[in-house]
Amino acid sequence: MINVFRPLIDAARNLDVNDTAAAEATLRERFDPQSEAGQALSAKLLEMLEAGEIANRGELPMTYGRVSKACPESDNFTIDVVRMNGAGPKHRHPKGEINYAVRISGEPTFDGRQPGWIVFREGSEHVPTTEGGDMLIVYLLPEGAFEFVK
């Protein structure tokens, strides 16, 4: 299954997450969500969601599932997939977070951002929130670095 996520892993390789605008521009250059390949991947992810292959744990407003722990095959990213139509738990990104967000229904935003690439810098923290619809988000976490915050 990890091969489905290869275009995202390849796009995120050696990315500096601390300049989020530049990182997102680089990601769009490497793998544009609006391109034919981007639309095909988004459709495949929605198909996998519908089949219960990803984000198949928990209950809305957030279902989730792990595709891979950080390992050589995933370029040392943890790959998690989440379906959201509300808020999730507050957390911190010690090494940053790279997200590929796909619209499921409505006009969703993730932390106020449209579907596509969304990057959080090292040390950032937030309560991840989807409003205005339903969204599928692939989380790439460098070295799997992630901390819940109370």
C-alpha positions as CSV (number, residue, x, y, z in Angstrom):
1,M,0.0,0.0,0.0
2,I,2.9,2.4,0.7
3,N,3.5,2.6,-3.1
4,V,0.2,4.6,-3.5
5,F,1.8,7.3,-1.3
6,R,5.1,7.3,-3.2
7,P,4.4,10.6,-5.2
8,L,3.8,12.4,-1.8
9,I,6.9,10.9,-0.2
10,D,9.0,11.8,-3.2
11,A,7.6,15.4,-3.2
12,A,8.3,15.8,0.5
13,R,11.9,14.5,0.3
14,N,14.5,17.0,1.7
15,L,11.9,19.7,2.2
16,D,12.7,22.6,4.5
17,V,9.4,23.0,6.5
18,N,10.4,26.1,8.3
19,D,9.5,28.5,5.4
20,T,6.0,27.1,5.0
21,A,5.1,29.3,1.9
22,A,8.3,28.2,0.1
23,A,7.8,24.6,1.1
24,E,4.2,24.5,-0.2
25,A,5.3,26.1,-3.5
26,T,8.1,23.5,-3.8
27,L,5.5,20.7,-3.1
28,R,3.2,22.1,-5.8
29,E,6.0,22.1,-8.3
30,R,7.0,18.6,-7.4
31,F,3.5,17.2,-7.3
32,D,0.6,19.5,-8.2
33,P,-2.7,18.4,-6.6
34,Q,-4.5,20.0,-9.6
35,S,-2.5,18.1,-12.2
36,E,-3.8,14.9,-13.9
37,A,-1.5,12.8,-11.6
38,G,-2.7,14.8,-8.5
39,Q,-6.3,14.3,-9.4
40,A,-5.7,10.6,-10.0
41,L,-4.1,10.2,-6.6
42,S,-6.8,12.1,-4.9
43,A,-9.4,9.8,-6.6
44,K,-7.4,6.7,-5.5
45,L,-7.3,7.9,-1.9
46,L,-11.1,8.5,-1.9
47,E,-11.6,5.0,-3.4
48,M,-9.4,3.5,-0.6
49,L,-11.3,5.4,2.0
50,E,-14.6,4.1,0.6
51,A,-13.2,0.6,0.6
52,G,-12.2,0.9,4.3
53,E,-8.5,0.6,3.5
54,I,-7.4,3.9,5.1
55,A,-8.7,6.1,7.9
56,N,-10.7,3.2,9.2
57,R,-10.4,3.6,13.0
58,G,-12.3,5.9,15.3
59,E,-15.5,7.9,14.6
60,L,-16.2,11.2,13.0
61,P,-15.4,14.1,13.4
62,M,-12.1,12.2,13.0
63,T,-11.4,8.7,11.7
64,Y,-7.7,7.8,11.2
65,G,-5.3,5.0,10.3
66,R,-1.5,4.5,10.0
67,V,-0.1,3.5,6.6
68,S,3.5,3.3,7.7
69,K,5.8,4.0,10.6
70,A,8.9,6.0,9.8
71,C,11.2,3.6,7.9
72,P,13.5,3.6,5.0
73,E,10.7,2.6,2.6
74,S,8.8,5.8,3.6
75,D,11.9,8.0,3.5
76,N,11.7,8.1,7.3
77,F,8.2,9.7,7.3
78,T,5.3,8.3,9.3
79,I,2.3,8.2,7.0
80,D,-1.1,8.7,8.7
81,V,-4.4,9.2,6.9
82,V,-7.3,11.1,8.6
83,R,-10.8,11.9,7.6
84,M,-12.1,15.0,9.4
85,N,-15.2,17.1,9.5
86,G,-14.5,18.8,12.9
87,A,-11.7,19.1,15.3
88,G,-9.0,16.7,16.4
89,P,-6.6,16.6,19.4
90,K,-4.1,19.4,20.0
91,H,-0.6,18.3,19.1
92,R,2.9,19.6,18.3
93,H,5.1,18.9,15.4
94,P,8.8,18.8,16.6
95,K,10.1,18.3,13.1
96,G,7.2,19.8,11.2
97,E,4.2,18.3,9.4
98,I,3.5,18.0,5.7
99,N,-0.1,17.4,4.7
100,Y,-1.9,16.5,1.5
101,A,-5.5,17.5,1.9
102,V,-8.3,16.2,-0.4
103,R,-11.9,17.4,-0.5
104,I,-14.5,14.7,0.2
105,S,-17.7,16.9,0.4
106,G,-18.8,20.5,0.9
107,E,-16.2,23.3,0.8
108,P,-13.9,22.1,3.5
109,T,-10.9,24.0,4.9
110,F,-8.2,22.5,7.2
111,D,-7.2,25.1,9.7
112,G,-8.6,27.7,7.4
113,R,-6.7,26.4,4.3
114,Q,-8.1,25.0,1.1
115,P,-7.4,21.4,0.0
116,G,-3.9,20.8,-1.4
117,W,-0.5,20.9,0.3
118,I,-0.4,22.4,3.8
119,V,2.8,22.6,5.8
120,F,3.5,23.3,9.5
121,R,7.0,24.4,10.6
122,E,9.1,22.6,13.2
123,G,7.8,23.2,16.7
124,S,4.4,24.3,15.6
125,E,1.3,23.1,17.4
126,H,-2.4,23.3,16.7
127,V,-5.9,21.8,17.2
128,P,-6.4,20.4,13.6
129,T,-9.8,21.5,12.5
130,T,-11.8,20.9,9.3
131,E,-14.8,23.2,8.7
132,G,-17.3,23.6,5.9
133,G,-17.3,20.0,4.8
134,D,-15.4,16.7,4.9
135,M,-11.7,16.3,4.1
136,L,-9.2,13.5,3.8
137,I,-5.7,14.4,5.0
138,V,-2.5,12.5,4.5
139,Y,0.0,13.4,7.3
140,L,3.7,13.0,6.6
141,L,5.6,13.4,9.8
142,P,9.4,13.6,9.5
143,E,10.9,10.8,11.7
144,G,7.4,10.2,13.1
145,A,7.9,13.2,15.4
146,F,4.6,14.0,17.0
147,E,3.5,15.0,20.5
148,F,0.0,15.4,22.0
149,V,-0.4,18.6,23.9
150,K,-2.8,19.0,26.9
